[in-house]
Every structure is written in C-alpha cells, then in structure tokens.
Amino acid sequence: MKDKPITNWNDVPIVIDVPMAARLLGFTVDVITRKCKKGEIPAHKVFNQWRIDKDELVQFLHKS
C-alpha cells in the first residue's frame, strides 16, 4: 500500500527522517542520504541517522 501524498506542509513533522524527505522531494532514500552526507541538503546526524529540520528544508528549497 502506498503512502498517502502529503499536500500540506503543516502535515510534515518538525524533524524529518530520510524516508520522509525522499517522499517529500521525490527522490530515493539513497539519493537523499548521499546528499545529506555531501552537505547538499541541510541535515544533522543523530545517533548514526540523518535528520532534517523542516524549517531548514523549506529555506533550502526556496534558495534552490
């Protein structure tokens, strides 16, 4: 079963994991992980997992 599309930023959690970011941006988990490692997407490593702040992602998208 596919995930329901997210159509409102208010439905996005404050802190996003890589699978959620992949879903939001339309890329694979591998692509998002690679971009986090390279610093191309603003992300923070928390206990060996990447986390993305919603507000930082929105600012990043507006700059791109």
ROKE-596370 format. One record per residue: residue number from 0; residue in three letters; x, y, z of N, C-alpha, C in turn. Coordinates in pm, 1 decimal. Layout:
pos, code, nX, nY, nZ, caX, caY, caZ, cX, cY, cZ
NUM, ALA, X, Y, Z, X, Y, Z, X, Y, Z $
...
# end
This chain:
pos, code, nX, nY, nZ, caX, caY, caZ, cX, cY, cZ
0, MET, 83.0, -117.9, 0.0, 0.0, 0.0, 0.0, 87.6, 124.5, 0.0 $
1, LYS, 60.6, 218.0, -89.3, 137.8, 340.8, -98.7, 98.3, 437.8, 11.3 $
2, ASP, 197.1, 518.0, 50.5, 168.3, 623.3, 147.4, 80.5, 730.0, 85.0 $
3, LYS, -6.2, 783.7, 166.1, -92.6, 893.7, 121.3, -4.2, 1015.5, 92.3 $
4, PRO, -27.7, 1084.4, -19.3, 55.4, 1201.7, -50.3, 38.1, 1311.6, 54.0 $
5, ILE, 146.1, 1382.3, 78.1, 142.4, 1495.8, 169.9, 117.6, 1620.3, 86.3 $
6, THR, 10.9, 1689.6, 114.7, -25.8, 1805.4, 34.5, -21.9, 1935.8, 113.9 $
7, ASN, 18.4, 1927.3, 239.8, 19.6, 2045.7, 325.0, 143.1, 2038.5, 415.0 $
8, TRP, 224.5, 2145.1, 416.5, 344.9, 2145.9, 499.1, 311.5, 2132.8, 647.5 $
9, ASN, 190.1, 2168.4, 687.1, 150.8, 2153.5, 827.6, 142.4, 2006.7, 868.3 $
10, ASP, 132.5, 1916.3, 770.5, 127.5, 1773.0, 799.6, 266.2, 1711.1, 811.7 $
11, VAL, 370.0, 1789.7, 785.6, 507.7, 1740.5, 791.3, 560.1, 1759.6, 933.6 $
12, PRO, 622.7, 1655.9, 990.3, 679.2, 1670.8, 1125.5, 789.0, 1776.7, 1129.7 $
13, ILE, 819.2, 1825.4, 1247.5, 922.0, 1927.4, 1265.8, 1059.4, 1873.8, 1227.3 $
14, VAL, 1085.9, 1748.5, 1261.1, 1210.8, 1681.8, 1225.7, 1177.3, 1566.7, 1132.0 $
15, ILE, 1246.8, 1563.1, 1018.1, 1215.7, 1468.2, 912.1, 1328.2, 1366.1, 901.3 $
16, ASP, 1293.2, 1240.0, 885.4, 1395.3, 1139.0, 859.4, 1415.4, 1125.6, 708.8 $
17, VAL, 1513.1, 1045.9, 668.5, 1547.1, 1033.1, 526.9, 1431.8, 977.2, 443.7 $
18, PRO, 1361.8, 872.1, 488.3, 1249.5, 823.8, 406.6, 1140.5, 929.2, 384.7 $
19, MET, 1112.1, 1009.4, 485.2, 1012.2, 1115.3, 470.7, 1062.3, 1221.4, 373.8 $
20, ALA, 1189.5, 1258.3, 384.1, 1246.8, 1356.9, 292.0, 1243.3, 1304.4, 149.0 $
21, ALA, 1272.4, 1177.5, 131.7, 1267.7, 1117.1, -1.8, 1126.4, 1124.5, -57.6 $
22, ARG, 1031.1, 1097.7, 26.0, 890.1, 1103.6, -14.3, 848.6, 1245.8, -51.0 $
23, LEU, 891.0, 1342.6, 28.7, 855.7, 1482.4, 3.9, 920.3, 1536.7, -122.8 $
24, LEU, 1045.2, 1498.3, -146.6, 1121.3, 1556.1, -256.4, 1116.8, 1472.9, -384.2 $
25, GLY, 1065.6, 1351.0, -373.6, 1052.4, 1267.9, -492.4, 1180.8, 1200.9, -536.9 $
26, PHE, 1268.9, 1174.0, -442.1, 1393.7, 1103.9, -470.4, 1396.8, 973.3, -392.1 $
27, THR, 1495.5, 889.4, -421.5, 1510.9, 765.4, -345.8, 1579.0, 795.5, -212.4 $
28, VAL, 1567.8, 702.2, -120.5, 1634.4, 714.2, 9.1, 1784.9, 725.2, -11.7 $
29, ASP, 1840.2, 647.9, -105.0, 1984.4, 652.0, -131.3, 2029.9, 790.2, -178.5 $
30, VAL, 1952.7, 852.4, -265.3, 1988.4, 985.6, -315.6, 1986.0, 1087.5, -201.8 $
31, ILE, 1882.5, 1084.2, -120.1, 1872.6, 1178.9, -7.6, 1987.6, 1156.7, 90.2 $
32, THR, 2017.9, 1032.2, 121.6, 2128.9, 1001.4, 212.7, 2260.2, 1055.3, 158.0 $
33, ARG, 2284.8, 1034.3, 30.6, 2407.0, 1082.6, -33.4, 2414.6, 1235.4, -26.8 $
34, LYS, 2303.4, 1302.5, -52.2, 2301.0, 1448.3, -49.8, 2320.3, 1502.2, 92.5 $
35, CYS, 2270.7, 1429.4, 191.6, 2293.8, 1468.1, 331.3, 2441.8, 1455.9, 364.7 $
36, LYS, 2503.8, 1344.9, 325.0, 2646.1, 1322.9, 352.1, 2733.0, 1429.4, 287.8 $
37, LYS, 2696.0, 1472.6, 167.1, 2773.7, 1573.2, 94.3, 2743.8, 1715.1, 140.5 $
38, GLY, 2641.6, 1731.4, 225.4, 2604.0, 1864.5, 270.9, 2517.8, 1939.5, 170.8 $
39, GLU, 2466.6, 1869.2, 70.4, 2382.7, 1932.9, -30.0, 2240.9, 1958.0, 21.5 $
40, ILE, 2201.2, 1882.8, 121.3, 2074.4, 1903.7, 191.2, 2110.5, 1930.6, 336.5 $
41, PRO, 2053.9, 2035.3, 398.0, 2086.7, 2063.1, 538.0, 2034.0, 1951.0, 627.8 $
42, ALA, 2125.5, 1880.1, 690.4, 2086.1, 1765.4, 773.1, 2182.9, 1751.2, 890.4 $
43, HIS, 2138.7, 1680.4, 991.9, 2217.5, 1659.0, 1113.1, 2219.2, 1510.3, 1143.5 $
44, LYS, 2333.7, 1460.4, 1182.8, 2346.6, 1320.1, 1218.6, 2307.6, 1304.8, 1365.8 $
45, VAL, 2210.4, 1220.7, 1392.4, 2164.9, 1193.7, 1529.2, 2167.0, 1042.6, 1548.7 $
46, PHE, 2255.1, 996.6, 1637.0, 2268.1, 853.0, 1662.9, 2280.8, 772.4, 1533.2 $
47, ASN, 2372.3, 815.2, 1445.9, 2401.8, 747.3, 1318.8, 2290.6, 752.4, 1215.8 $
48, GLN, 2194.5, 838.2, 1234.8, 2088.3, 853.9, 1135.9, 2073.2, 1001.5, 1102.5 $
49, TRP, 2042.7, 1028.2, 975.9, 2024.8, 1166.3, 932.0, 1886.2, 1216.5, 968.6 $
50, ARG, 1882.7, 1340.2, 1016.8, 1757.8, 1408.1, 1046.8, 1762.0, 1546.6, 981.8 $
51, ILE, 1648.6, 1590.2, 932.0, 1640.0, 1716.2, 861.0, 1533.8, 1801.8, 929.1 $
52, ASP, 1572.2, 1923.5, 965.2, 1479.9, 2017.6, 1026.2, 1385.5, 2069.6, 917.8 $
53, LYS, 1257.2, 2065.1, 944.7, 1156.0, 2107.6, 847.1, 1179.9, 2250.6, 799.4 $
54, ASP, 1205.0, 2342.8, 891.7, 1225.3, 2482.3, 854.2, 1350.7, 2500.1, 769.3 $
55, GLU, 1457.7, 2425.9, 801.8, 1580.2, 2433.4, 721.6, 1556.1, 2378.5, 582.0 $
56, LEU, 1475.9, 2273.8, 570.7, 1444.4, 2217.1, 439.5, 1363.1, 2315.6, 356.4 $
57, VAL, 1267.6, 2382.2, 418.8, 1186.8, 2480.9, 347.4, 1275.7, 2594.8, 297.7 $
58, GLN, 1365.7, 2645.3, 381.7, 1457.6, 2751.5, 340.1, 1546.6, 2704.2, 226.6 $
59, PHE, 1596.5, 2580.9, 235.8, 1680.5, 2522.7, 131.3, 1604.3, 2516.5, -1.0 $
60, LEU, 1480.5, 2475.6, 4.1, 1400.7, 2464.2, -117.8, 1374.4, 2601.3, -180.4 $
61, HIS, 1357.9, 2701.6, -98.4, 1333.6, 2836.3, -150.6, 1458.4, 2895.6, -215.6 $
62, LYS, 1577.0, 2853.9, -169.3, 1702.3, 2900.7, -227.0, 1735.5, 2829.5, -357.2 $
63, SER, 1688.4, 2707.3, -372.6, 1722.8, 2625.3, -489.7, 1649.7, 2668.7, -613.0 $
# end
